[in-house]
């Protein structure tokens, strides 16, 4: 039986090596040229060096943890990070040992992971303890200009840690810093359009689609329409209204996830839940089975083939969860086009790549849990909900602010008969 909890194991020589090589790693692994902090935000980070801190960032991709690492470097501090338990088994355990050495520890979604919670509280209760968390959780959305529903628990974890800290330090505080990462594609509008048109030709060729004289936006939408219609046939979902794409996409999501449940019959499945809740539940069950921790004994036994099939179907449902035509129609920026292109390339060609980009990091107002601790003791649920809501509102503001960094490269709404 696999080890259920993997603790952090800081290794300063490894951390120093990462500090030195982080720009190169970001370029090689994520194709990020620069991580940009405004001078006032760099000053804010330095001011928090000696504070107990929850660093709460958006999480549209796999690039945000290393960007948070860059923020810790700017702060002159070290963060701890939660990572999914299965990540620690990647590369025959090499990935796990590596991220352990820079402060990561495991968490198993969907179960009462007491060891992970205990480690989180211990970190945050320690003097100047810092924990990087991603309120959106998993899976990542793939959309930089939107936020997935937040998973509960960050505010409550902060207050529990504050309670622990005040057992030995009467005026202890835990603060929450909202962060938002915005990616901006490198290149001129002309060069970006050439790359997009070229990439679409390969996809259209594989799908045997004639693009005709459609413009860039209409070509993207037409490919999406073809993929949707193919999925409806594959999963036996009636097409319904020809133009109500959000509804049709929603039915595909549920059809994919419900057929996994029909095959394996997991306990506690909620057929009326929304697609994101269903997907999170399903991924949690599959991770428990794949890792092979004690909790897996209560779940269906799946072969490797069945497990890989179920995970692949989950990822397909995820691609439909994050595919909303209005997202690209309303603001057809290079960044949104490339987000969709990555999905298309993976779905049709089986592979994709990240294009060169810069990462800009924005910060919202810091929340002091110590300042509202007395109010929390009077009405815990109300204050936890309030802090969670304000964190979401802060990130929404940062998202809106970040939109100015990229502008549409074609006329918004020019969809013709495609929608």
N, C-alpha and C positions, 0 to 999 in steps of 0.2 A: 504494500500500500504506500502511495506517495506521501511525502511530507506535506501537511496541509498548509502550514504557515512558513514563509521564508522571511527572516528578519533582515533589517539593514545591516551592513557590515562595512562601514566607512574604511577606505584605504587611501590615506593621504597621497602616497606616491601616484596612485592611479588618478586621483582627483586632480593633482597638479598636472599630470600629463594631459588630461582632458581640458583643463583650463588653457593650456598652451595650444592644443590642436583643435579647439572647438570651431574656429572659422573654417578650417579645412574639412572637418567632419560635417558641418552644416552644408557645405558646398557639395561634397561627395555623396552624402546620403539623402539630402533634401533639396539640393540645387538652390540653396538660399545664399545669395551673395552678401547681404548685409542684414544685421538686426539693428533697427534704428530706435533709439530712445530720445525723446525730447529733453533738452537740458533741465527743465523743471521736473521732469519725471525721474531723471537720473539723480537729481538732488533728493526727491522724495524717497527713492529706494535707499539712498545712503542714510537718510534720517531714521529708517526702520531697522537698521542693522542690529540694534540691541533689543529689539522688541520680540515678544512672542507673536507669531504671525501665521495666519492662513493666507496663502497666495492662491487666489481663485481665478482661474483663467478659462476663457472659451477653449473649445477643443474640437475644431472641425477636421483635424487631420492627425497624423502621427508626429508632426513637427513641433507641437507646443511644449512637450517636456524639455527638449534641448533648448528651446527659446527661454523657458523658465530658468534653466540652468544659466543662461547668459544673464538673466535678470539677477540671479543670486551673485554672479560674479560682479556685476555693477554695484550691488549692495555691499560687497565685501563679506559675504556670508555663505553658508551652505544650506540648501534645502533638503528635506526628505520628500520622497515621492511615493504615492500608492501606485502599484502596477498590478494588472490582472495576473492571477496566479499562474496561468498557462504560459505567460511570457517568460517565466523563469526556467522553463524547460526547453525554450527554443535553442537551436544550435547545440544540442546535446548538453544543455545547461550552461554553455558559455555566456549566452546573453544574460542569464540570471545572475551569474557571478559578477559580470561586468556592472550591471545596474545596481546590484547590491553594494558594490564598492563606492558608488557615488550617492548612496543614501536611499535607494528604493527598497520597499518591502511589499509583500504580496497582500492582495485582498481578493476574496472570492465573492463575486456578486451573487445575490439571490439566497444567501445563507446567513445565519447569525455568526459572522466571522469575529468571534470574541477576541482572538489573538491580534487581529489587525486593528480592531478598535482599541484594545489595550495599548498597542504600540503607538497609535496615533495620539492617545491621551498623554502618554508618557513623554512623547516628543514635544507636544505643545505646552505641557506643564513645566518643562525644563526651562531654565533661564535662557532667553533669546532663541527658544525652539521655533523652528519654521517648517511648515508642511505645505507642499504644493498639492492642490486638489483641483479637479475639473468637475464643476457642478453638473455638466451635461452627461457625464459618465460615458458609457459605451453603449452602442457603437458610435464612432464619430460621425458627424453629419455629412462631411464632404462639402459643405456649403459655408464659405467664409462669411457671407452676408446674412446669416440667419443663426438662430440659437435653438437648440433642441430643448424640450422641457427639462427643467432641472430635477435631478434626483434629490430626495430629501436627505437631510443629515448633517450638512456642513455647519449650520448655525448651532444645532444641538451639540455636535462634537466640540465646537468652540466653547460653549458654556460648561460642558462637563470638564473640559481641560482647565478652564478658569477655576472651577470649583476645586480641582486637584491642586492647582498652583497656590490657591489662597490658604491651603492647609499649612503651608510653611512660609508664605509671603502675603501678608494681609492686604497689600495694595497692588497685587499682581494684576496684569491685564493681558488679554488676548485680543489682537486686532485682525481684521479681515481687509485685505486689499484686493479689489476687483481689477482684473487685467483683461485686456482685449488685444488679440494679435490680428493684424490685417496684412494680407499678402498682396503684393503688387507685382504684376508680370513685367519683366524687362523687355524693352524693344519699342520701336515706333509703331504707330497704328498700322502703317503699310506693311511692315515686316510681320506683324502679328497676324494680319489678315491673310497674307500669303501662306503662313504656316498653317492656319486654320483650314483654309481651302484645300491645301495639299493633304492634310490629315483626313479631312472629310472624304476626299476622293478614294482613299484606301478603304474606308468604312463602307461607302456606297458601293464600291466594287465588290466587296465581300457579301453585301446584302443584295446585290444585283439591282440596285436602285439607279434610275436615271434622274440626275438632279435637275435636268432641264435648264431653265433660265432663272431658277430660284436664287434669291439673295442669300447671304450668309445665315441670317436668322431663320429664314424659311427652310433652309437645308437642315439646320439643327432640329427644328421642330418636326420636319418630315421623317427624319431618321427615328426620332422618338416615337412618332406615330406608328411607323412600321414595327418597331420593337414591341410597342404596346399591343398592337393587333396580333402579333405572333404569340405573345404571352397569353392573350385571351383565348386563343385557339388551343394552346398547349395545356392550360389549366381549366379549360372548358367553362370559361366565364362568358356569358352573353355580352355582346358589345354594348348594348344599351344605346344611349344618346350618342350620336356621332361627334358632338362638340363638347360634352361634359367630361373633359379629360381628367379633372381632379377626382371626380366620382369613380371613373373607370380605373384610374390608377389605384385608388383606395381599395377597390374590390380585388384587384390583383394581389396587393399586399396581403390582405386577409386570406385569400385563397391559398397562397403559397404557405403561409404560416399554419393555417388550419389543416392542410394536408400533411404537414409534418406531425402535428398533434394526432391526427387520425391514425397515422402509422405507428406511433410509439406510445400514445396514451399516457402522457405525463400527468401526475397528480397535481391538483390545485390550478389547473388551467382555467382561465376565465375567457370563455368564448365571446363575451361582450366587451372585453377590454379594447382600447384603441390599439392600433398596429404597433406603435412604439413600445407600449407596455408588453404586448405579446412577444415582440422581438427580444426585448431585454430579458423576459422570463425564459424564452427558449434558449438564448445564448448562455444564460446562467446554468441551465440544466446540462447543456452540452459541455460547458467548461468543466463542471464537476465530474462528469463522466470521463472526459478526456484526461484530466489530471489524475483521476483515480484515488481521490481522498476518501476517507471513511463515509462521508455523506453519499457517495456514489452507490452504496449498497442498497439504498432505498429507491434507486432509479432503474429504469429498464436497462438491461445489458445490451449494448450496441457493439457490433463489429466495427473494425476500422473503416470498412467500406460504408457502412450505414452512418457512422459519425461524420465522415467526410461529405457524404451526400447531404446530410442534414445541415451541416455548416455552410455548404455551398448554396443550399436553398435559402438559408437565413440571409446570406449576403445578397442574394438576388432580391429578396423581399426588401432588404435595406436600400437597394438601389432604387426601388420604386417609392420607398418612403421619402427619400430626399429629392425625388424628381417632380418638381412642380412647374408646369409651363410658365406660369406668371412670373416666376423667379427670373427667368432669362428674357421674357418678353418686356417686362417693365424696365429692366436696366441691363441691356446687353453689353456688358463690359468685357474686356479681354479676360478678366479673372473668372467671370461666370461662364463664359464660353469654354475656357480650359477646364473648369470643374466638370462640365458636361462631357467634354471631349474625353477626359480620363475615364468616365463611366462607359462611354460608347466604345472606346478602344479595348477596355477590359472585357466588356460583354461580347463584342464582335470579334476582336482580334486576339483576345486572351492575354494582352499585355499593354502597358502604357508607360509613360515616364513623366516626371515632373519637369516643367519648364522653368527657366531661370527666373528668379523673383527676389524681391526684398521683403523683409518682415518688419512692420512697424508695430510698436507696442504702446498701447494707451492705458492710462490708469484712472480709476474713479476715486471718489472720496473714501478715505479709510474709516472703517467702523470700529469703534472701541466697545468691546463687549463689557469691559469693566465699568464704563460709564452708564450702562443700562442694566447692570447686574441686580441692583435692588428691585427694579421693575420686573426683571426676569423671575426673581424669587416669588413675587406676588402672583404672577400669571405666566407660567413657563410656556405653555402652548402658544399663547397670544404673541409673546415676544419673539419666540423662535420663528413663527410664521412671518412676523413683521420683518425680522432681519433677512429672512430668505427672500421675501418680496422685494425689499430694498436692494438686495444684491442683484436680483434679476433686473430691476429697473436701472441700476447703475450700468450694467452690461449692455442693456438696450441703448442707453444714451451713448456709450462708447462705440457701439456698432454704428449708430447713426452718424456720429462724428467721423468715423473712419471712412464712410462712403465717399467723402470728398477726394480721397486719394486716387480714385479711379473713375473714369467717365465712360459712358457708352461709346463704342467704336462704330456702331451703326444706329440707325434711327429706331428708338423704342416703339414697340407696337406695330411694326410693319410686318404683319403676319399673313396678309392676304387670306387665302382660303385654308391655310394650314390648321388654323384653330377656329 
